[in-house]
């Protein structure tokens, strides 16, 4: 779980701001303050009426807000964060209100504006628009932190509800400003401000200050919080220039305030665009590293195969030498001693050959398992999707009943093939051991045992995050796997206990069942190598295997692997 959490720490909405980000945001705020201070004394200067400015500005602002909302919805489907969905709704609502504000602007498309608007419609839409966005920011700041979010049952449904609510609220506010126009207090008299504009602007301005204060009180938990502070500062200056300090449309404050609004809508979009570029760069780098590692594994596999062939030749040569020495043992005692020493040396080399062969076999099984899972299983899954598409394409033609029946049969065969491929890949080597480590692999193995056999199996990990390096993780996993296989085949148990404990110098694996048990002193059957295989795997990592069993008393298998001895052997 911790690895999954770390993987999400790559977005603006999850990364904590560093010194560079804080300096950049502070610089943007400082520039905004300086420009505002320069423009504020001249906000009431009348300028020419550039009617093209309004649709150009509003179109650019709507596009920026729509793109920002789309990016937030995309991140929501990755992080499942409700605060991101709230921000997406706020930006979508802002885009819709910008469109309605443009259509209703008097003198732009018609003398009084479209949508059945009146002289006060545009002013009230501006106030509702600039009051709704800070409310969305406040809701974002008060929502549950991203780290605590979990995957919802239907992310797409939540996104659709968010979009529907944003569009519905924009339609409602537009209807209030148009249909309810006669009941609204006047804010404008022609192109100049009316008496009610001051209290209304004060409320809207206060909402922006409240949202800004809440974000600052959060102390910028993420880079996104930092840029939202910059956005709200720009919105405060937007309202100040275009609704507080100016006195009419098309004066300096009118133009400057709307330019502030356009810049404010672009801050988060630009930051998220650069964020996506960095994410794509990381993906490309990761693919390059994966290709290099794969080539290295292939090269090492070839070297292991060559070593295996050489060792087999040495084993054959040593076996021939031992056969000749055995014949000489009948003639002289001194030759027997020499032959015994050669036999001990040969057994040691055979153990080394077995260890290297086991390692090479595990690597080959890992490679085959991953290729089955990543290539063959994915290809079969793609064929299954194509088969579903063909079946849906022929669903409306009654004369193609035979074709649909054949496609259904093909779909069933593909399902069986996918399941068989994944089962074979898992039997060869479960990818969870390589990808998630020993703890996840042991948990998966115990759960799979319970599902297959119906026998309850309790797992105890001490500590819970125990991890081993190779080849000790693989040896521990395989010993547990073979032990559980023996329990399933022979024990007839009703309950199994598995424990993995790590002290400072050793790892202890314990498997205990309440089955029929057996007599360890009895000779094994000719075709039974279960216990011998367990001893051999334990021996390859300098481990000790102890078996405690008796007929009717169940069986306890305990394996002790000395970590200190294993590390010394690696260093030597």
C-alpha positions in Angstrom: 0.0 0.0 0.0 2.8 2.4 0.8 4.3 1.9 -2.7 1.0 2.7 -4.3 0.7 5.9 -2.2 4.3 6.9 -3.2 3.5 6.5 -6.9 0.7 9.1 -6.6 3.2 11.7 -5.3 4.0 13.0 -8.8 1.1 15.4 -9.5 0.7 19.1 -8.6 -2.3 18.1 -6.5 -0.1 15.8 -4.3 3.4 17.2 -4.4 4.5 19.4 -1.5 5.9 22.8 -2.7 9.6 23.3 -2.5 11.6 26.5 -2.2 11.6 27.0 -6.0 7.8 26.7 -6.3 7.3 29.1 -3.4 9.6 31.6 -4.9 8.0 31.3 -8.3 4.5 31.8 -6.8 5.7 34.7 -4.7 7.2 36.3 -7.8 3.9 36.0 -9.7 2.0 37.6 -6.8 4.6 40.4 -6.5 4.3 41.2 -10.2 0.5 41.2 -10.0 0.6 43.6 -7.0 3.1 45.9 -8.8 1.0 46.0 -11.9 -2.2 46.6 -9.9 -0.5 49.4 -8.0 0.5 51.1 -11.2 -2.9 50.7 -12.9 -5.2 51.4 -9.9 -4.9 55.3 -9.9 -5.9 55.3 -13.6 -8.7 52.8 -13.4 -11.3 55.4 -14.4 -9.6 56.6 -17.5 -12.0 56.2 -20.4 -10.6 54.2 -23.4 -12.0 53.5 -26.9 -14.8 50.9 -27.1 -13.1 47.8 -28.6 -16.1 45.5 -29.0 -13.9 42.7 -30.4 -12.0 42.6 -27.0 -15.0 41.1 -25.2 -15.6 37.9 -27.3 -11.8 37.4 -27.7 -11.2 37.7 -24.0 -14.2 35.6 -23.0 -13.5 32.9 -25.6 -9.9 32.5 -24.4 -11.0 32.4 -20.8 -13.7 29.8 -21.5 -11.2 27.6 -23.4 -8.6 27.9 -20.6 -11.2 27.0 -17.9 -12.6 24.1 -19.9 -9.1 22.6 -20.5 -8.3 23.1 -16.8 -11.6 21.3 -15.8 -10.8 18.4 -18.2 -7.3 18.0 -16.7 -8.7 17.9 -13.2 -11.3 15.3 -14.2 -8.5 13.3 -15.7 -6.5 13.4 -12.5 -9.6 12.5 -10.6 -9.8 9.2 -12.5 -6.2 8.5 -11.4 -6.3 9.7 -7.8 -10.1 9.4 -7.0 -9.8 12.7 -5.1 -13.1 14.5 -4.3 -11.3 17.9 -3.9 -10.0 17.6 -7.5 -13.6 16.9 -8.7 -14.8 20.0 -6.8 -12.2 22.1 -8.5 -13.1 20.7 -11.9 -16.7 21.7 -11.3 -15.6 25.2 -10.3 -13.6 25.7 -13.4 -16.4 24.2 -15.6 -18.9 26.5 -13.9 -16.6 29.5 -14.6 -16.3 28.5 -18.3 -20.1 28.2 -18.6 -20.6 31.6 -16.9 -18.1 33.2 -19.2 -20.0 31.9 -22.2 -23.3 33.2 -20.8 -21.7 36.5 -19.9 -20.5 36.9 -23.5 -23.9 36.1 -25.1 -25.7 38.5 -22.8 -23.3 41.4 -23.2 -25.3 44.4 -24.4 -24.3 45.8 -27.8 -22.2 42.7 -28.7 -24.6 40.4 -30.6 -27.7 42.6 -30.1 -28.5 45.9 -28.5 -29.6 44.3 -25.3 -27.7 41.0 -25.5 -28.9 37.4 -26.3 -30.7 34.9 -24.0 -33.5 37.4 -23.3 -31.2 39.6 -21.2 -31.9 43.0 -19.8 -29.7 46.0 -18.9 -28.6 44.4 -15.5 -28.1 40.8 -16.8 -24.4 41.0 -17.7 -23.5 42.8 -14.4 -25.3 40.2 -12.3 -23.8 37.3 -14.3 -20.4 38.8 -13.6 -21.1 39.0 -9.8 -22.5 35.4 -9.7 -19.6 34.2 -11.7 -17.0 35.8 -9.5 -18.8 34.7 -6.4 -19.3 31.0 -7.4 -15.6 30.3 -8.2 -14.3 31.2 -4.7 -17.1 29.1 -3.1 -15.7 26.2 -5.2 -12.2 26.9 -3.9 -13.5 27.0 -0.3 -15.3 23.6 -0.8 -12.0 22.2 -2.2 -10.0 23.5 0.7 -12.5 22.0 3.2 -12.9 18.6 1.5 -11.1 15.5 2.7 -7.3 15.4 2.0 -6.3 13.5 -1.1 -4.2 10.9 0.8 -7.4 9.7 2.6 -9.4 9.2 -0.6 -10.4 5.7 -1.8 -11.6 4.5 -5.2 -15.4 5.2 -5.6 -17.8 2.6 -7.0 -18.2 4.5 -10.3 -15.7 7.3 -11.0 -17.3 8.1 -14.4 -20.7 8.5 -12.8 -19.2 11.0 -10.2 -17.6 13.0 -13.0 -20.8 13.1 -14.9 -22.7 14.3 -11.8 -20.1 17.0 -11.3 -20.4 18.1 -14.9 -24.2 18.1 -14.7 -24.2 20.1 -11.5 -21.8 22.7 -12.9 -23.9 23.2 -16.1 -27.1 23.2 -14.1 -25.9 25.8 -11.7 -24.7 28.0 -14.6 -28.1 27.6 -16.3 -29.9 28.5 -13.0 -27.8 31.6 -12.4 -28.3 32.6 -16.0 -32.1 32.2 -15.6 -32.0 34.3 -12.4 -30.2 37.1 -14.3 -32.5 36.9 -17.3 -36.0 35.6 -16.4 -35.7 37.1 -12.9 -34.2 40.4 -14.2 -37.2 42.6 -13.2 -36.8 41.6 -9.5 -33.0 42.1 -9.3 -31.7 45.4 -7.8 -30.0 47.6 -10.5 -26.3 47.5 -10.8 -25.7 49.4 -14.0 -27.2 52.5 -15.6 -26.3 52.2 -19.2 -22.5 51.6 -19.2 -22.1 53.2 -15.8 -22.4 51.8 -12.3 -25.7 52.1 -10.3 -26.3 52.4 -6.6 -26.5 48.7 -5.6 -23.2 47.7 -7.2 -21.1 48.7 -4.2 -22.7 46.3 -1.6 -22.9 43.5 -4.2 -19.3 43.9 -5.2 -18.2 44.0 -1.6 -19.9 40.7 -0.9 -18.3 39.1 -4.0 -14.9 40.6 -3.1 -15.2 39.4 0.5 -15.9 35.8 -0.8 -12.6 35.9 -2.7 -10.7 37.2 0.3 -12.2 34.4 2.5 -11.2 31.7 0.0 -7.7 33.3 -0.2 -7.5 33.3 3.6 -8.5 29.7 3.9 -5.9 28.6 1.3 -3.2 30.5 3.1 -4.3 29.0 6.4 -3.7 25.6 4.9 0.0 26.6 4.5 0.1 25.4 0.9 -0.1 21.6 1.4 0.5 21.0 -2.3 1.8 22.9 -5.3 -1.8 23.2 -6.5 -2.7 25.1 -3.3 0.1 27.5 -4.0 -1.1 28.2 -7.6 -4.7 28.6 -6.4 -3.4 31.3 -4.0 -1.9 33.1 -7.0 -5.2 32.7 -9.0 -7.3 34.1 -6.2 -4.9 37.1 -5.8 -5.4 37.8 -9.5 -9.2 37.4 -9.1 -9.1 40.0 -6.2 -7.3 42.4 -8.5 -9.7 41.6 -11.4 -12.7 42.5 -9.2 -10.9 45.6 -7.8 -10.1 47.0 -11.2 -13.2 46.1 -13.1 -15.9 46.6 -10.5 -14.5 48.6 -7.5 -12.1 51.2 -8.8 -13.5 51.9 -12.2 -16.8 53.6 -13.0 -18.0 52.4 -16.4 -17.5 49.8 -19.2 -14.5 50.2 -21.5 -12.4 52.2 -19.2 -8.9 51.2 -18.1 -10.1 49.3 -15.1 -12.6 47.4 -17.3 -9.8 46.2 -19.7 -7.2 45.6 -17.1 -9.5 43.7 -14.8 -10.5 41.3 -17.5 -6.9 40.8 -18.5 -6.2 39.9 -14.9 -9.1 37.4 -15.1 -7.7 35.8 -18.2 -4.2 35.5 -16.7 -5.8 34.0 -13.5 -7.5 31.3 -15.5 -4.3 30.4 -17.3 -2.0 30.0 -14.2 -3.2 26.5 -13.2 -3.6 25.4 -16.8 0.0 26.3 -17.7 1.2 24.6 -14.5 -0.7 21.4 -15.1 0.5 21.4 -18.8 4.1 21.5 -17.7 3.2 18.8 -15.1 1.9 16.5 -17.8 5.0 17.1 -19.9 7.2 16.1 -17.0 5.0 13.0 -16.5 5.4 12.0 -20.1 9.2 12.5 -19.8 9.2 10.1 -16.8 7.3 7.5 -18.7 9.8 7.6 -21.6 12.7 7.3 -19.2 11.1 4.4 -17.4 10.6 2.6 -20.7 14.2 3.1 -21.6 15.3 1.7 -18.2 13.0 -1.3 -18.6 14.5 -2.1 -22.1 18.0 -1.8 -20.7 17.2 -4.1 -17.8 15.6 -6.6 -20.1 18.7 -6.7 -22.3 20.8 -7.2 -19.2 18.6 -10.1 -18.0 18.9 -11.8 -21.4 22.6 -11.4 -21.4 22.9 -12.8 -17.9 20.6 -15.7 -18.9 22.9 -16.6 -21.8 25.9 -16.5 -19.5 24.1 -18.8 -17.0 23.2 -21.2 -19.8 26.8 -21.4 -20.9 27.9 -21.9 -17.2 25.3 -24.6 -16.9 26.6 -26.4 -20.0 30.2 -26.1 -18.7 29.2 -27.4 -15.3 27.3 -30.3 -16.8 30.5 -31.2 -18.7 32.5 -31.0 -15.5 29.9 -33.2 -13.7 30.2 -35.8 -16.4 33.9 -35.8 -16.3 33.9 -36.0 -12.5 31.4 -38.9 -12.6 33.7 -40.8 -14.9 36.7 -40.1 -12.6 34.7 -41.4 -9.6 33.7 -44.6 -11.4 37.3 -45.3 -12.2 38.3 -44.5 -8.5 35.6 -46.9 -7.2 37.2 -49.7 -9.2 40.6 -48.9 -7.7 39.2 -49.0 -4.2 39.1 -52.8 -4.2 42.9 -52.9 -4.7 44.4 -50.4 -2.2 43.4 -48.4 0.8 45.3 -45.3 0.0 43.5 -45.0 -3.3 40.2 -45.3 -1.5 41.1 -42.3 0.7 41.9 -40.2 -2.3 38.7 -41.2 -4.0 36.7 -40.3 -0.9 38.2 -36.9 -0.9 37.4 -36.5 -4.6 33.9 -37.6 -3.9 33.4 -34.9 -1.2 34.7 -32.3 -3.6 32.4 -33.5 -6.3 29.4 -33.4 -4.0 30.3 -29.8 -3.1 30.5 -28.9 -6.8 27.2 -30.6 -7.4 25.6 -28.5 -4.7 27.0 -25.4 -6.4 25.7 -26.7 -9.7 22.3 -27.3 -8.1 22.3 -23.8 -6.6 23.2 -22.2 -9.9 20.8 -24.4 -11.8 18.0 -23.5 -9.3 18.8 -19.8 -9.8 18.9 -20.1 -13.6 15.6 -22.0 -13.5 14.0 -19.4 -11.3 15.1 -16.6 -13.6 13.9 -18.5 -16.7 10.6 -19.3 -15.1 10.3 -15.6 -14.1 11.0 -14.6 -17.7 8.5 -17.1 -19.2 5.9 -16.1 -16.6 6.2 -12.4 -17.4 6.1 -13.0 -21.1 3.0 -15.2 -20.8 1.4 -12.5 -18.6 2.5 -9.4 -20.5 2.4 -10.6 -24.1 0.3 -13.8 -24.6 -2.4 -12.9 -22.0 -2.7 -9.3 -23.3 -2.9 -10.6 -26.9 -5.7 -13.0 -25.9 -7.5 -10.3 -24.0 -7.3 -8.1 -27.1 -8.8 -10.9 -29.2 -11.5 -11.3 -26.7 -12.4 -7.6 -27.1 -12.4 -7.9 -30.9 -14.6 -10.9 -30.6 -17.1 -9.0 -28.4 -17.0 -6.2 -31.0 -17.8 -8.6 -33.9 -20.6 -10.2 -31.8 -22.2 -6.7 -31.2 -21.7 -5.8 -34.8 -23.7 -8.8 -35.9 -26.3 -8.6 -33.2 -28.9 -6.9 -35.4 -28.8 -9.4 -38.3 -31.0 -12.4 -37.7 -29.4 -14.4 -40.5 -26.1 -14.3 -38.7 -27.3 -16.5 -35.8 -24.7 -19.1 -36.6 -22.0 -16.5 -36.7 -23.0 -15.1 -33.3 -23.1 -18.6 -31.9 -19.6 -19.3 -33.3 -18.4 -15.9 -31.9 -19.8 -16.8 -28.4 -18.0 -20.1 -28.5 -14.8 -18.3 -29.5 -15.4 -15.8 -26.7 -15.6 -18.7 -24.2 -12.5 -20.3 -25.6 -10.6 -17.0 -25.3 -11.8 -16.7 -21.7 -10.5 -20.2 -20.9 -7.2 -19.4 -22.7 -6.7 -16.1 -20.8 -7.4 -17.9 -17.5 -5.1 -20.8 -18.4 -2.3 -18.5 -19.4 -2.5 -16.5 -16.2 -2.7 -19.7 -14.2 0.3 -21.2 -15.9 2.2 -17.9 -15.5 1.3 -17.9 -11.8 2.3 -21.5 -11.4 5.7 -20.9 -13.0 6.4 -17.9 -10.8 3.9 -15.4 -9.4 4.7 -11.9 -10.5 3.7 -10.6 -7.1 7.0 -12.0 -5.7 9.1 -9.9 -8.1 6.9 -6.8 -8.2 5.6 -6.5 -4.6 8.0 -8.5 -2.5 8.0 -11.5 -0.1 5.2 -10.2 2.1 2.7 -9.7 -0.7 3.7 -13.1 -2.3 3.2 -15.0 1.0 -0.1 -13.4 1.5 -1.2 -14.2 -2.0 0.0 -17.8 -1.6 -1.9 -18.3 1.7 -5.1 -16.8 0.2 -4.8 -18.9 -2.9 -4.4 -22.0 -0.8 -7.5 -21.3 1.2 -9.5 -20.6 -2.0 -8.4 -23.8 -3.7 -8.7 -26.2 -0.7 -11.3 -24.5 1.5 -9.0 -25.1 4.5 -8.6 -22.0 6.8 -5.0 -20.8 6.9 -3.8 -18.1 9.3 -0.7 -16.1 8.4 1.5 -14.4 11.0 4.2 -11.9 10.0 6.7 -10.6 12.5 7.5 -7.8 11.6 4.6 -7.2 9.2 6.9 -5.6 6.6 9.6 -8.3 6.5 11.7 -8.4 3.4 14.5 -10.7 2.2 17.0 -10.3 -0.7 17.5 -13.0 -3.4 17.9 -15.9 -3.3 16.5 -16.1 0.2 13.1 -14.6 -0.6 12.6 -17.1 -3.5 13.8 -20.0 -1.2 11.4 -19.0 1.6 8.5 -18.7 -0.9 9.2 -22.0 -2.6 9.6 -23.9 0.7 6.2 -22.5 1.8 4.7 -23.3 -1.5 5.8 -26.9 -1.5 4.8 -27.3 2.1 1.3 -26.1 1.5 1.1 -28.3 -1.6 2.0 -31.3 0.6 -0.7 -30.3 3.1 -3.3 -30.1 0.4 -2.4 -33.5 -1.1 -1.7 -35.6 2.0 -2.6 -34.0 5.3 -6.4 -33.9 5.2 -6.1 -31.0 7.6 -8.9 -28.7 8.8 -6.7 -25.8 9.8 -3.2 -24.5 8.9 -1.0 -22.0 10.7 1.8 -20.2 8.8 4.4 -18.0 10.5 7.3 -15.9 9.1 9.4 -14.2 11.7 12.7 -12.4 11.4 15.2 -11.9 14.2 18.4 -9.9 13.8 20.4 -12.8 12.5 17.9 -15.3 11.0 14.5 -15.9 9.5 12.2 -18.6 10.8 9.4 -20.1 8.6 6.8 -22.3 10.4 4.0 -24.4 8.8 1.7 -26.2 11.2 -1.3 -28.3 10.3 -3.8 -30.5 12.3 -3.9 -33.3 9.7 -3.3 -37.0 9.8 0.5 -36.7 10.2 3.1 -39.4 9.4 6.1 -41.2 10.8 9.3 -39.3 9.7 11.4 -42.4 10.4 9.6 -44.5 7.7 11.4 -44.7 4.3 9.9 -42.4 1.7 8.1 -43.8 -1.3 10.1 -44.3 -4.5 8.3 -41.5 -6.4 7.9 -39.1 -3.4 10.4 -36.3 -3.2 8.4 -33.6 -1.3 10.5 -33.6 2.0 13.7 -34.2 0.1 13.0 -31.1 -2.0 12.3 -29.1 1.1 15.6 -30.1 2.6 17.5 -29.4 -0.6 16.0 -25.9 -0.9 16.9 -25.2 2.8 20.4 -26.5 2.3 21.1 -24.2 -0.7 20.6 -21.1 1.6 22.5 -22.7 4.6 19.1 -23.3 6.3 18.0 -25.9 8.8 14.8 -28.0 8.2 13.1 -29.6 11.2 10.0 -31.8 10.8 7.9 -32.8 13.8 5.1 -35.2 13.0 3.4 -38.4 14.2 0.3 -40.3 12.9 -2.8 -38.5 14.1 -1.0 -35.5 15.6 -0.5 -33.3 12.5 2.8 -32.0 11.2 5.0 -29.0 12.0 7.7 -27.9 9.6 10.2 -25.3 10.7 12.9 -23.8 8.6 15.7 -21.5 10.0 17.8 -19.5 7.6 20.8 -17.7 9.1 21.0 -14.3 7.5 24.4 -13.4 8.8 25.9 -16.6 7.4 24.2 -15.9 4.1 25.6 -12.4 3.9 29.1 -13.6 4.7 28.8 -16.2 1.9 27.8 -13.4 -0.5 30.8 -11.2 0.5 33.2 -14.1 0.1 
